[in-house]
Amino acid sequence: MARIRYEIDLTLRAFSQTVPPGAVTQYSPDPCNSEERYAQFRERILENRGYLPIYRMSDGEFTFICGKRRLPLRAVARFPWRTLKSWLRPLIKRDGPVFVSGGTGTIPEIYTPEEWQRLRYGYEERVAAIARKGLLAVNLVRQRNDLFCMQYIDPMWDWFESTGIQIGLHNYYPFYFVYALFLGPDATRVVGGREVLVVTADEGGSKLATIGRRLTTLGAKRVVFISISSKKSMMDRIDVSQTGKIDLVLIGAGVGALNILEQVESLQTTSIDVGHVLDCYWKPEQFVGQRHFSAPDQPLLVKSANQ
């Protein structure tokens, strides 16, 4: 497997104003054009007729694999306080759960030290299986004023190499393409006419109903739900035997989306870890624009959560 050799400027026409050139650079083992690569990603999903799992990997998954990383000391010149905090954190936070993952405004996943150790056993084989059967949307990027790459780019690429997980143009796509597909102008093409299964936690008791209305507005033929835990999705078991015919599975489960992807294989359809997309469908006024490629130049979602 080729080491990362190329940096691709991640630009899409539908997001040219909200994500200008140079804002996000995707690391890639092969040269490619971001617009053409996105079109390939979209068409693979539209044309798929069997089990196609898509697992996104970003800071939560990287931390799950590598643990909390310190910033390299070379970062101190540009980011002195943040570098110092990254070195002091392990000395100050001695207690509490080892693994916590979750974005702003959502309930985080929490695993005890014992759970984290147990769940990491065999994790690489499970990711390798997704890479063979489907796609990995990996957030190996460089972003303006973001230290993310300094912490995880090299450790994660080392992990891919050490585990023998093969990634390339056949199964490796930018993480942000999932957001662009479901929050941009192609959303109606992907959702329209489909019978959709949504698997996520029903935060506040209204999240699933609101997501269902969004998907119906986008043209979904039918929407069914399976609610999971908000904090232990890597350990949840679900039953898909009563869902009926399903054309598309959308999952919001953090790192635990891997666990859910494995359990929906019997449905033999496109199954995507969409994560933050469901938050945007739920509360666009809070979440749209919070991350790159979640706010197209021409807004897709109305602001009211009741629409």
C-alpha positions in Angstrom: 0.0 0.0 0.0 1.4 3.4 -1.0 2.2 5.9 1.7 0.4 9.2 1.5 2.1 11.1 -1.3 -0.5 13.6 -2.5 -2.4 16.5 -1.1 -5.8 17.2 -2.8 -7.5 20.6 -2.5 -11.0 19.5 -1.4 -13.3 21.8 -3.3 -16.8 21.2 -4.6 -18.9 23.5 -6.8 -22.0 23.4 -4.5 -19.8 24.5 -1.6 -17.5 26.9 -3.3 -18.4 29.9 -1.1 -18.7 28.1 2.3 -15.6 26.0 1.7 -13.3 28.1 -0.5 -10.1 26.7 -2.2 -7.4 25.9 0.3 -9.7 25.5 3.3 -9.4 21.7 3.4 -6.6 19.6 1.9 -7.2 15.8 1.7 -4.2 13.5 2.0 -4.3 10.7 -0.6 -2.2 7.7 -1.6 -3.1 8.5 -5.3 -3.5 11.6 -7.4 -7.1 12.6 -8.0 -9.4 15.6 -8.7 -11.9 16.3 -5.8 -14.9 17.1 -8.1 -14.3 13.9 -10.2 -13.7 11.9 -7.1 -16.9 13.1 -5.5 -18.9 12.2 -8.6 -17.5 8.7 -8.5 -18.5 8.4 -4.8 -22.0 9.6 -5.6 -22.4 7.2 -8.5 -21.2 4.2 -6.6 -24.0 4.8 -4.1 -26.7 5.5 -6.7 -25.8 2.4 -8.7 -25.2 0.0 -5.9 -27.6 -3.0 -5.6 -26.1 -5.0 -2.7 -24.4 -4.6 0.7 -22.2 -1.5 0.6 -21.0 -0.4 4.0 -19.4 3.0 4.4 -17.6 3.8 7.6 -16.4 7.3 8.4 -13.2 7.6 10.4 -12.2 10.9 12.1 -11.1 12.2 15.5 -13.4 9.8 17.5 -12.1 6.7 15.6 -8.5 8.0 15.6 -8.6 8.5 19.4 -10.3 5.1 19.8 -7.3 3.6 18.0 -4.4 5.7 19.1 -5.5 7.3 22.3 -5.2 11.0 23.1 -2.2 12.4 21.3 0.1 15.2 22.3 0.8 18.0 19.8 4.4 17.9 18.6 6.7 20.4 20.2 7.3 22.1 16.9 3.7 23.4 17.1 4.6 25.5 20.2 5.7 28.5 18.0 2.3 28.9 16.4 0.0 27.4 19.1 1.8 27.7 22.5 -1.2 27.4 24.8 -2.8 24.5 22.9 0.5 22.7 22.7 1.1 23.1 26.5 -2.5 21.9 27.2 -1.9 18.7 25.2 1.1 17.9 27.2 -0.4 18.7 30.6 -3.8 17.0 30.0 -2.5 13.4 30.8 -1.0 14.7 34.0 -4.2 16.5 35.2 -6.9 14.1 34.0 -6.0 10.9 35.9 -9.6 9.8 36.6 -12.7 9.2 34.6 -13.5 7.2 31.5 -10.5 6.5 29.2 -12.5 7.1 26.0 -15.0 9.9 25.4 -16.1 10.9 21.9 -18.8 13.2 20.7 -19.2 16.5 19.0 -20.5 19.8 20.5 -24.2 19.6 21.2 -24.5 15.8 21.2 -24.4 13.2 23.9 -20.9 11.6 23.9 -20.0 7.9 23.7 -18.3 6.9 27.0 -16.4 3.7 27.6 -14.6 2.6 30.8 -11.0 1.6 30.6 -12.0 -2.1 30.6 -14.6 -1.6 27.9 -12.2 0.3 25.7 -9.6 -2.3 26.0 -12.0 -5.1 25.2 -13.6 -3.3 22.3 -10.3 -2.4 20.7 -9.5 -6.2 20.5 -10.2 -7.2 16.9 -11.1 -3.7 15.8 -8.6 -3.7 13.0 -10.0 -6.9 11.5 -13.5 -5.4 11.6 -12.4 -2.3 9.8 -10.5 -4.4 7.3 -13.7 -6.3 6.6 -15.5 -3.0 5.8 -12.6 -2.0 3.6 -13.0 -5.2 1.6 -16.7 -5.1 1.3 -17.3 -1.3 1.1 -15.7 2.0 1.6 -13.8 4.0 4.2 -14.4 7.7 4.4 -11.3 8.8 6.3 -10.6 12.3 7.6 -6.9 12.5 6.8 -6.9 16.3 6.1 -5.1 19.5 6.7 -7.3 22.4 7.6 -6.7 26.1 8.3 -5.9 26.8 11.9 -6.5 23.2 12.9 -3.9 21.1 14.6 -5.7 17.8 13.9 -3.2 16.6 11.4 -0.2 17.2 13.6 -1.7 14.7 16.1 -3.1 11.9 14.0 -2.0 11.9 10.4 1.2 9.9 10.9 -0.1 7.6 13.7 -3.2 6.7 11.6 -1.2 6.0 8.5 1.2 3.9 10.5 -1.9 2.0 11.8 -3.2 1.3 8.4 0.2 0.0 7.3 0.8 -2.1 10.4 -2.6 -3.8 10.2 -2.3 -4.5 6.5 -5.6 -2.7 5.8 -5.5 -2.0 2.0 -6.8 1.5 1.0 -6.6 3.2 -2.3 -8.8 4.6 -5.0 -11.1 1.5 -4.9 -12.2 2.1 -1.3 -10.8 5.3 0.2 -12.8 8.5 0.0 -12.8 11.8 1.8 -14.8 11.9 5.0 -16.5 15.1 4.0 -18.0 13.6 0.9 -20.7 12.0 3.1 -21.7 15.4 4.4 -21.7 16.9 0.9 -23.8 14.1 -0.5 -26.6 14.3 2.1 -26.5 18.0 2.9 -26.0 19.3 -0.6 -28.0 19.4 -3.8 -27.5 15.6 -4.4 -29.5 14.7 -1.3 -32.8 14.4 -3.1 -31.2 12.1 -5.7 -29.8 9.8 -3.0 -32.8 9.7 -0.7 -35.6 10.1 -3.3 -37.9 7.1 -3.7 -36.0 5.0 -1.1 -37.2 3.1 1.9 -34.9 4.3 4.5 -33.8 2.8 7.8 -32.4 5.2 10.4 -30.3 3.8 13.3 -29.4 6.3 16.0 -30.2 7.5 19.5 -33.5 9.3 20.0 -32.1 12.2 22.0 -34.8 14.2 23.7 -37.5 11.9 22.4 -38.1 14.0 19.3 -35.0 13.4 17.2 -36.2 10.5 15.2 -39.6 12.0 14.3 -37.9 15.2 13.1 -35.3 13.3 11.0 -38.2 11.3 9.5 -39.9 14.5 8.4 -36.7 15.8 6.8 -36.2 12.6 4.8 -39.8 12.6 3.7 -39.3 16.2 2.5 -36.2 15.0 0.6 -38.4 12.4 -1.2 -38.0 9.2 0.9 -40.7 6.7 0.2 -40.8 5.3 3.7 -38.7 5.9 6.8 -38.3 3.4 9.7 -36.2 3.7 12.8 -34.2 1.6 15.3 -33.2 3.5 18.4 -29.9 2.7 20.0 -28.1 3.9 23.1 -26.4 7.3 23.0 -23.3 6.3 25.0 -22.5 2.6 24.3 -23.3 2.1 20.6 -20.2 -0.1 20.1 -21.9 -2.6 22.4 -25.5 -2.4 21.2 -27.4 -5.2 19.5 -30.2 -4.5 17.1 -32.9 -6.5 15.3 -33.5 -5.7 11.7 -35.9 -8.6 11.0 -39.0 -6.4 11.2 -37.9 -3.5 9.1 -39.3 -4.8 5.8 -37.7 -3.9 2.5 -34.9 -1.3 2.9 -33.1 0.6 0.2 -30.8 2.7 2.3 -29.5 2.6 5.9 -28.4 5.8 7.6 -26.5 5.4 10.9 -25.6 7.9 13.6 -23.6 6.0 16.2 -20.2 7.5 16.5 -17.3 5.0 16.7 -20.0 2.4 17.2 -21.3 2.8 13.7 -18.9 0.0 12.8 -20.9 -2.3 15.1 -24.2 -1.3 13.5 -22.8 -1.6 10.0 -22.0 -5.2 10.7 -25.5 -5.9 12.0 -27.3 -4.5 8.9 -25.5 -6.6 6.4 -28.4 -9.0 6.1 -30.4 -6.1 4.5 -28.1 -6.2 1.5 -28.2 -2.6 0.7 -26.2 0.6 0.9 -25.5 1.3 4.6 -23.8 4.6 5.5 -22.3 6.0 8.7 -23.7 9.5 8.2 -23.3 10.7 11.8 -23.4 14.5 11.9 -25.8 14.5 8.9 -28.6 13.3 11.2 -27.9 16.1 13.7 -28.2 18.6 10.8 -31.6 17.0 9.8 -32.7 17.2 13.4 -31.6 20.8 14.3 -30.3 22.6 11.3 -30.3 25.9 13.1 -27.7 24.5 15.5 -25.6 22.1 13.4 -25.6 23.2 9.8 -22.4 25.1 9.1 -20.7 23.7 12.2 -18.5 21.5 10.1 -17.1 21.8 6.6 -19.4 20.7 3.8 -22.5 20.8 6.0 -23.7 24.2 4.5 -24.0 24.3 0.7 -24.0 27.7 -1.0 -27.7 27.2 -1.7 -29.3 26.1 1.7 -30.9 22.7 1.6 -32.6 22.6 5.0 -35.2 25.0 6.4 -34.4 26.3 9.9 -37.5 25.3 11.7 -37.1 21.8 13.3 -40.9 21.3 12.8 -40.7 21.5 9.0 
